[in-house]
Amino acid sequence: MPEEHSPDIIYLEADSEITEAIDKFKAAKAHEVRVAVPARSALLQSAVNIKLFKKAAENNKKKLVLISNDKATLSLAAGLGVLVAKNVKAEAAIPEALTGSMGQKAANEPIIIEQEAQPTESASGKTKKSKSNDSFQKQHIALDDEEKHTTAREDDVLPQSATHHKSKDKKVPNFGGLNKKIFWIVAGVGALIVLILGYIFLPTAKVALVAKAQKTPVNLRFTLDAGTKRSDLAGGDIAADTISTTKEVSGQFSATGKKDIGSKATGNITIKNAASSNTISVPAGTTVSSGGKSFTTNQAVSIPGASVSGGQIVPGSASVAITATQNGDSYNVSSASFTVSGFNGLTATGSTSGGVSKTVTVVTQSDIDKAQATLVEGATNATKTELQNKAGENQHVFEQTLTAQPTSVSSSVPVDSEGSTATLTAQIKFSELAAANSVLDELFKTQIQSKVPSGNDIYQSGANDATYMLVKSFGADKADMSASSNAFYGQSIDKDQVARAVAGKSRKDAADIIKPLYPQVSQVLVETNPWLSPNLPFFANRIKVEIRVQTD
Protein backbone atom coordinates (compact mmCIF):
# COMPACT_ATOMS: atom_id res chain seq x y z
CA MET A 1 0.00 0.00 0.00
CA PRO A 2 1.39 3.43 -0.92
CA GLU A 3 2.55 5.65 1.86
CA GLU A 4 -0.09 8.14 2.99
CA HIS A 5 2.35 10.98 3.52
CA SER A 6 3.29 11.30 -0.14
CA PRO A 7 0.09 12.45 -1.86
CA ASP A 8 -0.19 13.87 -5.35
CA ILE A 9 -1.66 17.35 -5.50
CA ILE A 10 -3.74 18.49 -8.48
CA TYR A 11 -4.10 22.26 -8.93
CA LEU A 12 -7.01 23.16 -11.18
CA GLU A 13 -7.80 26.47 -12.92
CA ALA A 14 -10.95 28.45 -12.15
CA ASP A 15 -12.48 27.52 -15.51
CA SER A 16 -11.41 23.85 -15.56
CA GLU A 17 -14.01 21.39 -16.83
CA ILE A 18 -15.01 18.37 -14.70
CA THR A 19 -13.92 15.93 -17.42
CA GLU A 20 -10.46 17.49 -17.50
CA ALA A 21 -10.26 17.31 -13.69
CA ILE A 22 -11.29 13.62 -13.62
CA ASP A 23 -8.64 12.79 -16.25
CA LYS A 24 -5.93 14.46 -14.15
CA PHE A 25 -7.18 12.63 -11.07
CA LYS A 26 -7.00 9.26 -12.81
CA ALA A 27 -3.51 10.01 -14.12
CA ALA A 28 -2.13 10.71 -10.64
CA LYS A 29 0.46 8.12 -9.45
CA ALA A 30 0.06 8.30 -5.68
CA HIS A 31 -2.58 6.49 -3.69
CA GLU A 32 -3.73 9.72 -2.04
CA VAL A 33 -4.70 12.52 -4.45
CA ARG A 34 -5.56 15.97 -3.22
CA VAL A 35 -7.62 18.27 -5.47
CA ALA A 36 -7.24 22.05 -5.04
CA VAL A 37 -9.22 24.71 -6.89
CA PRO A 38 -9.21 28.54 -6.68
CA ALA A 39 -11.65 30.15 -4.27
CA ARG A 40 -13.64 31.63 -7.14
CA SER A 41 -14.14 28.24 -8.83
CA ALA A 42 -17.60 26.63 -8.78
CA LEU A 43 -16.19 23.18 -9.64
CA LEU A 44 -16.52 21.79 -6.08
CA GLN A 45 -19.82 23.54 -5.36
CA SER A 46 -21.70 20.92 -7.40
CA ALA A 47 -22.84 17.63 -5.87
CA VAL A 48 -22.60 16.04 -9.32
CA ASN A 49 -18.92 16.93 -9.65
CA ILE A 50 -18.04 15.68 -6.16
CA LYS A 51 -19.86 12.38 -6.84
CA LEU A 52 -17.88 11.97 -10.06
CA PHE A 53 -14.63 12.53 -8.13
CA LYS A 54 -15.72 10.02 -5.50
CA LYS A 55 -16.69 7.41 -8.13
CA ALA A 56 -13.35 7.88 -9.93
CA ALA A 57 -11.52 7.38 -6.60
CA GLU A 58 -13.39 4.14 -5.92
CA ASN A 59 -12.89 2.79 -9.43
CA ASN A 60 -9.16 3.58 -9.34
CA LYS A 61 -8.65 2.59 -5.70
CA LYS A 62 -7.39 6.05 -4.73
CA LYS A 63 -7.89 8.15 -1.66
CA LEU A 64 -9.66 11.44 -2.56
CA VAL A 65 -9.06 14.61 -0.52
CA LEU A 66 -10.65 17.93 -1.47
CA ILE A 67 -8.80 21.13 -0.52
CA SER A 68 -11.44 23.73 0.38
CA ASN A 69 -12.82 26.04 3.07
CA ASP A 70 -15.98 26.79 1.10
CA LYS A 71 -19.13 26.17 3.19
CA ALA A 72 -21.06 24.73 0.22
CA THR A 73 -18.22 22.32 -0.59
CA LEU A 74 -17.88 21.28 3.07
CA SER A 75 -21.62 20.63 3.32
CA LEU A 76 -21.68 18.56 0.13
CA ALA A 77 -18.58 16.59 1.18
CA ALA A 78 -20.18 15.86 4.58
CA GLY A 79 -23.26 14.45 2.91
CA LEU A 80 -21.23 12.37 0.46
CA GLY A 81 -18.63 11.20 2.94
CA VAL A 82 -15.66 12.75 1.14
CA LEU A 83 -12.46 13.76 2.92
CA VAL A 84 -11.65 17.51 3.05
CA ALA A 85 -8.52 19.37 4.18
CA LYS A 86 -8.11 23.09 4.83
CA ASN A 87 -4.87 23.21 2.81
CA VAL A 88 -2.56 20.85 0.94
CA LYS A 89 -0.60 19.94 4.12
CA ALA A 90 -3.49 19.83 6.59
CA GLU A 91 -4.94 16.60 7.94
CA ALA A 92 -7.95 15.34 5.96
CA ALA A 93 -11.28 14.43 7.56
CA ILE A 94 -14.91 14.13 6.62
CA PRO A 95 -16.46 17.42 7.72
CA GLU A 96 -19.43 17.59 10.00
CA ALA A 97 -22.69 18.36 8.22
CA LEU A 98 -23.27 22.14 8.08
CA THR A 99 -26.97 21.79 7.27
CA GLY A 100 -29.47 19.06 7.78
CA SER A 101 -30.59 18.75 4.19
CA MET A 102 -27.87 19.81 1.74
CA GLY A 103 -25.51 16.96 2.41
CA GLN A 104 -28.27 14.31 2.43
CA LYS A 105 -29.77 15.70 -0.73
CA ALA A 106 -26.36 15.55 -2.42
CA ALA A 107 -25.92 11.91 -1.34
CA ASN A 108 -29.18 10.81 -2.94
CA GLU A 109 -28.93 12.92 -6.10
CA PRO A 110 -28.44 10.87 -9.33
CA ILE A 111 -26.04 12.17 -11.99
CA ILE A 112 -25.51 11.86 -15.67
CA ILE A 113 -22.07 10.84 -16.93
CA GLU A 114 -20.72 10.40 -20.41
CA GLN A 115 -19.96 6.95 -21.84
CA GLU A 116 -19.05 5.78 -25.24
CA ALA A 117 -22.00 4.86 -27.45
CA GLN A 118 -23.04 1.25 -26.88
CA PRO A 119 -24.31 -1.02 -29.63
CA THR A 120 -28.11 -1.48 -29.52
CA GLU A 121 -30.25 -4.05 -31.17
CA SER A 122 -32.96 -2.75 -33.46
CA ALA A 123 -36.40 -4.24 -33.88
CA SER A 124 -35.15 -6.17 -36.90
CA GLY A 125 -32.58 -7.90 -34.77
CA LYS A 126 -29.58 -6.16 -36.28
CA THR A 127 -27.02 -4.53 -34.16
CA LYS A 128 -26.33 -0.83 -34.76
CA LYS A 129 -24.80 2.09 -32.90
CA SER A 130 -27.08 4.71 -31.47
CA LYS A 131 -26.68 8.03 -33.29
CA SER A 132 -25.60 11.10 -31.42
CA ASN A 133 -23.76 14.26 -32.37
CA ASP A 134 -21.33 13.65 -29.53
CA SER A 135 -21.01 9.88 -30.07
CA PHE A 136 -22.21 9.05 -26.59
CA GLN A 137 -25.52 8.55 -24.77
CA LYS A 138 -26.70 9.68 -21.37
CA GLN A 139 -26.75 7.03 -18.62
CA HIS A 140 -27.95 7.15 -15.05
CA ILE A 141 -25.36 5.91 -12.59
CA ALA A 142 -26.24 5.31 -8.95
CA LEU A 143 -23.21 6.18 -6.82
CA ASP A 144 -23.88 4.41 -3.52
CA ASP A 145 -21.44 1.67 -2.63
CA GLU A 146 -23.82 -1.25 -3.15
CA GLU A 147 -25.00 -0.44 -6.69
CA LYS A 148 -23.15 -1.30 -9.85
CA HIS A 149 -23.21 0.50 -13.22
CA THR A 150 -26.87 0.15 -14.12
CA THR A 151 -28.42 1.73 -17.18
CA ALA A 152 -31.51 3.77 -16.40
CA ARG A 153 -34.19 5.09 -18.66
CA GLU A 154 -33.63 8.66 -19.76
CA ASP A 155 -37.06 9.81 -18.68
CA ASP A 156 -36.27 8.70 -15.10
CA VAL A 157 -33.13 10.83 -15.04
CA LEU A 158 -33.97 14.08 -16.87
CA PRO A 159 -36.41 16.66 -15.47
CA GLN A 160 -39.93 16.60 -16.92
CA SER A 161 -39.49 20.02 -18.52
CA ALA A 162 -36.38 18.89 -20.39
CA THR A 163 -37.42 15.48 -21.78
CA HIS A 164 -37.51 16.87 -25.32
CA HIS A 165 -33.80 17.71 -25.06
CA LYS A 166 -32.60 14.12 -24.60
CA SER A 167 -29.83 14.49 -27.16
CA LYS A 168 -28.14 17.30 -25.24
CA ASP A 169 -25.60 16.90 -22.42
CA LYS A 170 -26.34 17.85 -18.89
CA LYS A 171 -23.25 19.78 -17.79
CA VAL A 172 -22.41 22.30 -15.12
CA PRO A 173 -22.41 25.76 -16.81
CA ASN A 174 -18.95 27.30 -17.20
CA PHE A 175 -19.71 30.93 -16.39
CA GLY A 176 -16.02 31.95 -16.44
CA GLY A 177 -15.65 30.84 -20.05
CA LEU A 178 -18.94 32.48 -20.96
CA ASN A 179 -17.81 35.81 -19.48
CA LYS A 180 -14.60 35.66 -21.50
CA LYS A 181 -16.54 35.02 -24.70
CA ILE A 182 -18.88 37.91 -23.96
CA PHE A 183 -15.90 40.19 -23.26
CA TRP A 184 -14.17 39.38 -26.54
CA ILE A 185 -17.41 39.74 -28.50
CA VAL A 186 -18.09 43.15 -26.98
CA ALA A 187 -14.45 44.21 -27.52
CA GLY A 188 -14.59 43.11 -31.14
CA VAL A 189 -17.85 44.92 -31.79
CA GLY A 190 -16.48 48.06 -30.09
CA ALA A 191 -13.30 47.98 -32.17
CA LEU A 192 -15.35 47.55 -35.33
CA ILE A 193 -17.53 50.53 -34.42
CA VAL A 194 -14.44 52.67 -33.74
CA LEU A 195 -12.95 51.69 -37.09
CA ILE A 196 -16.16 52.50 -38.91
CA LEU A 197 -16.53 55.87 -37.18
CA GLY A 198 -12.87 56.65 -37.78
CA TYR A 199 -13.21 55.77 -41.44
CA ILE A 200 -16.17 58.12 -41.75
CA PHE A 201 -15.20 61.09 -39.57
CA LEU A 202 -11.38 61.20 -39.29
CA PRO A 203 -10.04 61.21 -42.89
CA THR A 204 -9.09 64.55 -44.45
CA ALA A 205 -8.10 65.52 -47.95
CA LYS A 206 -6.58 68.38 -49.89
CA VAL A 207 -7.63 68.98 -53.49
CA ALA A 208 -5.37 71.31 -55.46
CA LEU A 209 -6.79 72.75 -58.68
CA VAL A 210 -4.18 73.88 -61.21
CA ALA A 211 -5.99 76.57 -63.21
CA LYS A 212 -5.06 78.95 -66.00
CA ALA A 213 -4.66 82.49 -64.62
CA GLN A 214 -3.73 86.05 -65.53
CA LYS A 215 -0.90 87.86 -63.73
CA THR A 216 -0.95 91.41 -62.43
CA PRO A 217 1.80 93.20 -60.43
CA VAL A 218 1.22 94.40 -56.87
CA ASN A 219 3.22 97.16 -55.15
CA LEU A 220 2.15 98.69 -51.88
CA ARG A 221 3.21 100.26 -48.60
CA PHE A 222 1.73 99.61 -45.21
CA THR A 223 2.42 100.01 -41.50
CA LEU A 224 2.77 97.20 -38.98
CA ASP A 225 1.57 98.39 -35.58
CA ALA A 226 1.52 96.25 -32.44
CA GLY A 227 -0.25 99.09 -30.65
CA THR A 228 -3.51 98.60 -32.56
CA LYS A 229 -5.93 95.68 -32.38
CA ARG A 230 -7.93 96.31 -35.57
CA SER A 231 -6.51 96.65 -39.07
CA ASP A 232 -7.48 99.45 -41.44
CA LEU A 233 -6.94 97.89 -44.87
CA ALA A 234 -7.91 101.00 -46.78
CA GLY A 235 -5.46 103.09 -44.77
CA GLY A 236 -2.72 100.45 -44.89
CA ASP A 237 -2.53 100.03 -41.10
CA ILE A 238 -2.10 96.38 -40.10
CA ALA A 239 -2.60 95.11 -36.56
CA ALA A 240 0.55 93.22 -35.61
CA ASP A 241 1.99 91.21 -32.76
CA THR A 242 5.43 91.72 -31.24
CA ILE A 243 7.13 88.36 -30.84
CA SER A 244 10.08 88.50 -28.46
CA THR A 245 12.68 86.33 -26.83
CA THR A 246 15.56 87.17 -24.51
CA LYS A 247 18.89 85.44 -24.95
CA GLU A 248 22.11 85.59 -22.95
CA VAL A 249 25.16 85.88 -25.18
CA SER A 250 28.82 86.10 -24.30
CA GLY A 251 32.14 86.18 -26.07
CA GLN A 252 35.75 87.29 -25.83
CA PHE A 253 37.08 90.43 -27.53
CA SER A 254 40.39 92.25 -27.86
CA ALA A 255 41.05 95.64 -26.32
CA THR A 256 42.42 98.34 -28.61
CA GLY A 257 42.75 101.43 -26.37
CA LYS A 258 46.06 102.89 -25.24
CA LYS A 259 46.67 104.65 -21.95
CA ASP A 260 49.72 106.47 -20.57
CA ILE A 261 50.11 105.48 -16.96
CA GLY A 262 53.61 106.97 -16.48
CA SER A 263 54.49 109.80 -14.06
CA LYS A 264 55.41 113.47 -14.45
CA ALA A 265 58.84 114.89 -13.61
CA THR A 266 59.02 117.47 -10.82
CA GLY A 267 61.74 119.79 -9.52
CA ASN A 268 62.70 123.33 -8.55
CA ILE A 269 63.99 126.26 -10.51
CA THR A 270 65.51 129.60 -9.55
CA ILE A 271 64.06 132.57 -11.40
CA LYS A 272 66.28 135.67 -11.77
CA ASN A 273 65.22 139.28 -12.49
CA ALA A 274 68.11 141.22 -14.06
CA ALA A 275 66.05 143.47 -16.29
CA SER A 276 64.12 145.57 -13.75
CA SER A 277 64.62 147.05 -10.37
CA ASN A 278 61.01 146.42 -9.62
CA THR A 279 59.67 143.23 -8.08
CA ILE A 280 58.02 140.97 -10.67
CA SER A 281 55.18 138.61 -9.60
CA VAL A 282 54.95 135.27 -11.44
CA PRO A 283 51.52 133.58 -10.98
CA ALA A 284 51.04 129.86 -10.33
CA GLY A 285 50.69 127.79 -13.50
CA THR A 286 53.12 129.91 -15.44
CA THR A 287 54.79 127.85 -18.15
CA VAL A 288 58.52 127.47 -18.13
CA SER A 289 60.36 125.60 -20.89
CA SER A 290 63.64 123.83 -21.40
CA GLY A 291 64.79 121.97 -24.48
CA GLY A 292 61.23 121.87 -25.91
CA LYS A 293 59.72 120.40 -22.72
CA SER A 294 57.13 122.39 -20.86
CA PHE A 295 56.60 122.66 -17.13
CA THR A 296 54.30 124.76 -14.97
CA THR A 297 54.95 126.53 -11.70
CA ASN A 298 53.18 124.95 -8.77
CA GLN A 299 52.54 128.26 -6.94
CA ALA A 300 52.93 132.01 -7.37
CA VAL A 301 56.30 133.61 -6.72
CA SER A 302 57.63 137.21 -6.45
CA ILE A 303 60.99 137.99 -7.99
CA PRO A 304 62.81 140.95 -6.32
CA GLY A 305 64.13 143.73 -8.57
CA ALA A 306 67.78 143.93 -9.64
CA SER A 307 70.29 146.11 -7.71
CA VAL A 308 73.75 147.64 -8.43
CA SER A 309 76.70 146.73 -6.27
CA GLY A 310 80.30 147.63 -7.00
CA GLY A 311 79.33 148.85 -10.43
CA GLN A 312 77.73 145.53 -11.21
CA ILE A 313 74.04 144.60 -11.64
CA VAL A 314 72.95 142.07 -9.09
CA PRO A 315 69.75 140.20 -10.28
CA GLY A 316 66.95 139.57 -7.83
CA SER A 317 66.05 135.85 -7.53
CA ALA A 318 63.49 133.44 -6.06
CA SER A 319 62.92 129.66 -6.19
CA VAL A 320 59.67 127.89 -7.17
CA ALA A 321 58.58 124.24 -7.68
CA ILE A 322 57.59 123.08 -11.15
CA THR A 323 55.87 120.00 -12.64
CA ALA A 324 56.13 118.61 -16.17
CA THR A 325 53.01 118.98 -18.36
CA GLN A 326 53.32 115.36 -19.63
CA ASN A 327 54.41 112.00 -18.31
CA GLY A 328 57.74 110.63 -19.37
CA ASP A 329 61.34 110.26 -18.55
CA SER A 330 62.27 112.77 -21.25
CA TYR A 331 61.17 115.52 -18.81
CA ASN A 332 63.94 114.64 -16.42
CA VAL A 333 66.56 117.47 -16.84
CA SER A 334 69.63 118.45 -14.85
CA SER A 335 70.98 122.02 -14.35
CA ALA A 336 69.00 123.17 -17.31
CA SER A 337 68.15 126.70 -18.39
CA PHE A 338 64.46 127.67 -18.58
CA THR A 339 62.59 130.47 -20.22
CA VAL A 340 59.62 131.95 -18.41
CA SER A 341 56.68 132.39 -20.70
CA GLY A 342 55.36 135.99 -20.71
CA PHE A 343 58.33 137.43 -18.90
CA ASN A 344 61.17 138.40 -21.27
CA GLY A 345 63.34 139.89 -18.52
CA LEU A 346 63.36 136.72 -16.43
CA THR A 347 65.62 133.71 -16.67
CA ALA A 348 65.64 130.49 -14.70
CA THR A 349 67.78 127.44 -14.03
CA GLY A 350 67.06 124.16 -12.28
CA SER A 351 66.66 120.40 -12.39
CA THR A 352 63.72 117.88 -12.52
CA SER A 353 63.40 114.14 -11.93
CA GLY A 354 60.85 111.35 -11.39
CA GLY A 355 59.36 111.38 -14.86
CA VAL A 356 58.38 107.83 -16.06
CA SER A 357 57.22 106.72 -19.51
CA LYS A 358 54.66 103.80 -19.51
CA THR A 359 51.78 103.05 -21.96
CA VAL A 360 49.32 100.11 -21.53
CA THR A 361 46.43 98.58 -23.51
CA VAL A 362 42.97 99.32 -22.10
CA VAL A 363 39.33 98.52 -22.90
CA THR A 364 37.41 101.32 -24.57
CA GLN A 365 33.65 101.84 -24.99
CA SER A 366 34.17 101.39 -28.68
CA ASP A 367 35.62 97.92 -28.02
CA ILE A 368 32.50 96.95 -26.02
CA ASP A 369 30.08 98.30 -28.64
CA LYS A 370 31.85 96.36 -31.37
CA ALA A 371 31.88 93.15 -29.33
CA GLN A 372 28.17 93.53 -28.56
CA ALA A 373 27.35 93.94 -32.27
CA THR A 374 29.34 90.79 -33.04
CA LEU A 375 27.45 88.78 -30.41
CA VAL A 376 24.08 89.98 -31.71
CA GLU A 377 25.01 89.10 -35.27
CA GLY A 378 26.12 85.63 -34.20
CA ALA A 379 22.82 84.94 -32.43
CA THR A 380 20.58 86.42 -35.12
CA ASN A 381 20.01 83.36 -37.33
CA ALA A 382 19.14 81.05 -34.45
CA THR A 383 16.94 83.76 -32.94
CA LYS A 384 15.00 84.26 -36.16
CA THR A 385 14.20 80.55 -36.23
CA GLU A 386 13.10 80.65 -32.60
CA LEU A 387 10.85 83.67 -33.19
CA GLN A 388 9.35 82.00 -36.26
CA ASN A 389 8.48 78.96 -34.14
CA LYS A 390 6.89 81.16 -31.48
CA ALA A 391 4.61 82.83 -34.01
CA GLY A 392 1.14 81.49 -34.70
CA GLU A 393 0.67 78.89 -37.42
CA ASN A 394 -1.28 81.39 -39.54
CA GLN A 395 1.04 84.35 -39.05
CA HIS A 396 3.74 85.84 -41.27
CA VAL A 397 6.86 86.93 -39.38
CA PHE A 398 8.67 89.94 -40.83
CA GLU A 399 12.35 89.21 -40.30
CA GLN A 400 13.18 92.67 -41.64
CA THR A 401 11.80 94.19 -38.42
CA LEU A 402 14.22 92.37 -36.13
CA THR A 403 15.44 94.54 -33.25
CA ALA A 404 18.02 93.69 -30.61
CA GLN A 405 17.77 95.65 -27.38
CA PRO A 406 20.40 95.02 -24.67
CA THR A 407 18.83 94.73 -21.23
CA SER A 408 22.17 94.27 -19.45
CA VAL A 409 25.81 94.39 -20.59
CA SER A 410 28.89 93.61 -18.52
CA SER A 411 32.56 93.35 -19.36
CA SER A 412 35.07 91.36 -17.36
CA VAL A 413 37.42 94.35 -17.78
CA PRO A 414 35.78 97.76 -17.24
CA VAL A 415 36.15 100.62 -19.69
CA ASP A 416 39.53 102.43 -19.44
CA SER A 417 41.02 99.57 -17.43
CA GLU A 418 44.16 97.72 -18.45
CA GLY A 419 43.72 94.44 -20.29
CA SER A 420 44.52 92.99 -23.69
CA THR A 421 41.39 90.77 -23.84
CA ALA A 422 38.07 90.70 -22.01
CA THR A 423 34.78 88.75 -21.97
CA LEU A 424 31.51 90.49 -22.70
CA THR A 425 28.22 89.05 -21.36
CA ALA A 426 24.91 90.55 -22.40
CA GLN A 427 21.17 89.95 -22.08
CA ILE A 428 19.64 90.81 -25.45
CA LYS A 429 15.90 91.09 -26.13
CA PHE A 430 15.19 90.17 -29.74
CA SER A 431 11.85 91.19 -31.25
CA GLU A 432 10.08 90.87 -34.60
CA LEU A 433 6.67 91.93 -35.84
CA ALA A 434 4.16 89.41 -37.19
CA ALA A 435 0.74 89.75 -38.83
CA ALA A 436 -2.05 87.31 -39.71
CA ASN A 437 -1.75 85.77 -43.17
CA SER A 438 -5.45 86.26 -43.73
CA VAL A 439 -5.16 90.02 -43.07
CA LEU A 440 -2.18 90.34 -45.43
CA ASP A 441 -4.10 88.38 -48.06
CA GLU A 442 -7.04 90.78 -47.74
CA LEU A 443 -4.66 93.78 -47.86
CA PHE A 444 -3.23 92.62 -51.18
CA LYS A 445 -6.68 91.81 -52.58
CA THR A 446 -7.88 95.28 -51.63
CA GLN A 447 -5.04 96.79 -53.65
CA ILE A 448 -5.71 94.77 -56.83
CA GLN A 449 -9.50 94.27 -56.73
CA SER A 450 -10.06 97.12 -59.15
CA LYS A 451 -7.82 95.39 -61.71
CA VAL A 452 -9.84 92.13 -61.73
CA PRO A 453 -12.53 91.90 -64.47
CA SER A 454 -16.11 91.02 -63.56
CA GLY A 455 -16.80 87.28 -63.30
CA ASN A 456 -13.25 86.56 -62.20
CA ASP A 457 -11.78 85.72 -58.82
CA ILE A 458 -8.37 86.40 -57.35
CA TYR A 459 -6.70 83.00 -57.20
CA GLN A 460 -3.56 84.19 -55.43
CA SER A 461 -3.15 87.64 -53.91
CA GLY A 462 0.65 87.47 -53.96
CA ALA A 463 0.97 88.02 -50.19
CA ASN A 464 2.66 84.67 -49.60
CA ASP A 465 5.31 85.26 -52.27
CA ALA A 466 5.88 88.99 -51.75
CA THR A 467 9.24 90.63 -51.23
CA TYR A 468 9.02 92.77 -48.10
CA MET A 469 11.35 95.68 -47.31
CA LEU A 470 11.74 97.71 -44.14
CA VAL A 471 11.17 101.39 -44.88
CA LYS A 472 11.47 102.77 -41.37
CA SER A 473 11.60 101.24 -37.89
CA PHE A 474 9.94 102.93 -34.95
CA GLY A 475 11.28 100.42 -32.44
CA ALA A 476 10.18 96.92 -31.59
CA ASP A 477 6.43 97.63 -31.89
CA LYS A 478 6.01 99.56 -35.14
CA ALA A 479 7.49 99.68 -38.63
CA ASP A 480 6.74 101.04 -42.10
CA MET A 481 7.00 98.35 -44.79
CA SER A 482 6.89 98.06 -48.57
CA ALA A 483 5.92 94.98 -50.59
CA SER A 484 6.13 93.90 -54.21
CA SER A 485 4.66 90.75 -55.75
CA ASN A 486 2.46 89.33 -58.51
CA ALA A 487 -1.21 88.42 -58.11
CA PHE A 488 -3.16 85.93 -60.25
CA TYR A 489 -6.83 85.90 -61.19
CA GLY A 490 -9.15 83.86 -63.41
CA GLN A 491 -12.70 82.66 -63.92
CA SER A 492 -14.59 82.11 -60.66
CA ILE A 493 -14.31 78.70 -58.92
CA ASP A 494 -16.66 77.77 -56.06
CA LYS A 495 -14.46 75.82 -53.64
CA ASP A 496 -17.42 74.64 -51.57
CA GLN A 497 -19.08 73.24 -54.67
CA VAL A 498 -15.89 71.38 -55.58
CA ALA A 499 -15.69 69.85 -52.09
CA ARG A 500 -19.33 68.72 -52.21
CA ALA A 501 -18.91 67.28 -55.70
CA VAL A 502 -15.98 65.00 -54.80
CA ALA A 503 -16.99 64.07 -51.22
CA GLY A 504 -16.99 60.29 -50.84
CA LYS A 505 -15.77 59.78 -54.41
CA SER A 506 -12.73 57.87 -55.58
CA ARG A 507 -9.47 59.80 -55.76
CA LYS A 508 -8.93 58.81 -59.38
CA ASP A 509 -12.39 60.09 -60.33
CA ALA A 510 -11.89 63.57 -58.85
CA ALA A 511 -10.45 65.11 -62.04
CA ASP A 512 -13.26 63.71 -64.18
CA ILE A 513 -15.80 65.28 -61.81
CA ILE A 514 -14.17 68.73 -61.50
CA LYS A 515 -12.95 69.49 -65.03
CA PRO A 516 -16.42 69.53 -66.63
CA LEU A 517 -17.54 72.02 -63.96
CA TYR A 518 -14.54 74.33 -64.47
CA PRO A 519 -12.88 74.06 -67.90
CA GLN A 520 -10.06 76.39 -66.84
CA VAL A 521 -8.77 73.64 -64.50
CA SER A 522 -5.99 71.77 -66.27
CA GLN A 523 -4.93 69.43 -63.46
CA VAL A 524 -6.35 68.07 -60.19
CA LEU A 525 -4.00 66.94 -57.43
CA VAL A 526 -5.49 64.96 -54.54
CA GLU A 527 -3.85 64.19 -51.18
CA THR A 528 -5.68 62.09 -48.57
CA ASN A 529 -4.96 61.39 -44.95
CA PRO A 530 -4.46 58.50 -44.38
CA TRP A 531 -2.68 58.50 -47.70
CA LEU A 532 -3.65 54.90 -48.52
CA SER A 533 -7.35 55.80 -48.51
CA PRO A 534 -8.73 55.24 -52.05
CA ASN A 535 -11.66 57.61 -51.50
CA LEU A 536 -12.08 61.19 -50.40
CA PRO A 537 -13.81 61.88 -47.04
CA PHE A 538 -17.60 61.51 -46.91
CA PHE A 539 -18.02 65.01 -45.50
CA ALA A 540 -17.22 68.05 -47.63
CA ASN A 541 -16.01 70.04 -44.62
CA ARG A 542 -13.13 67.55 -44.27
CA ILE A 543 -11.89 68.49 -47.77
CA LYS A 544 -9.70 71.56 -48.29
CA VAL A 545 -9.72 73.00 -51.80
CA GLU A 546 -6.93 75.30 -52.96
CA ILE A 547 -6.16 76.89 -56.30
CA ARG A 548 -2.73 76.88 -57.88
CA VAL A 549 -2.02 78.97 -60.91
CA GLN A 550 -0.75 78.02 -64.34
CA THR A 551 0.65 80.88 -66.40
CA ASP A 552 1.48 80.73 -70.12
Secondary structure as UniProt FT lines:
FT   TURN            4..5
FT   STRAND          8..11
FT   TURN            14..15
FT   HELIX           18..27
FT   STRAND          32..36
FT   TURN            39..40
FT   HELIX           43..45
FT   HELIX           47..59
FT   TURN            60..61
FT   STRAND          63..67
FT   HELIX           71..80
FT   STRAND          83..85
FT   TURN            88..89
FT   HELIX           102..108
FT   STRAND          111..116
FT   STRAND          119..121
FT   TURN            123..124
FT   STRAND          127..129
FT   TURN            133..134
FT   STRAND          136..141
FT   TURN            145..146
FT   HELIX           154..157
FT   HELIX           160..165
FT   TURN            166..167
FT   HELIX           175..201
FT   STRAND          204..212
FT   STRAND          214..225
FT   TURN            226..227
FT   TURN            233..236
FT   STRAND          237..239
FT   STRAND          241..254
FT   STRAND          257..260
FT   STRAND          263..273
FT   STRAND          280..282
FT   TURN            284..285
FT   STRAND          287..290
FT   TURN            291..292
FT   STRAND          293..297
FT   STRAND          301..303
FT   STRAND          307..309
FT   TURN            310..311
FT   STRAND          312..314
FT   STRAND          316..327
FT   HELIX           329..331
FT   STRAND          336..340
FT   TURN            341..342
FT   TURN            344..345
FT   STRAND          346..353
FT   STRAND          359..362
FT   HELIX           365..390
FT   TURN            393..394
FT   STRAND          395..411
FT   TURN            415..416
FT   STRAND          421..436
FT   HELIX           437..448
FT   HELIX           449..451
FT   TURN            454..455
FT   STRAND          456..460
FT   TURN            464..465
FT   STRAND          467..473
FT   TURN            476..477
FT   STRAND          478..491
FT   HELIX           495..502
FT   TURN            503..504
FT   HELIX           507..509
FT   HELIX           510..514
FT   TURN            515..517
FT   TURN            519..520
FT   STRAND          521..529
FT   TURN            531..532
FT   HELIX           540..542
FT   STRAND          543..550
//
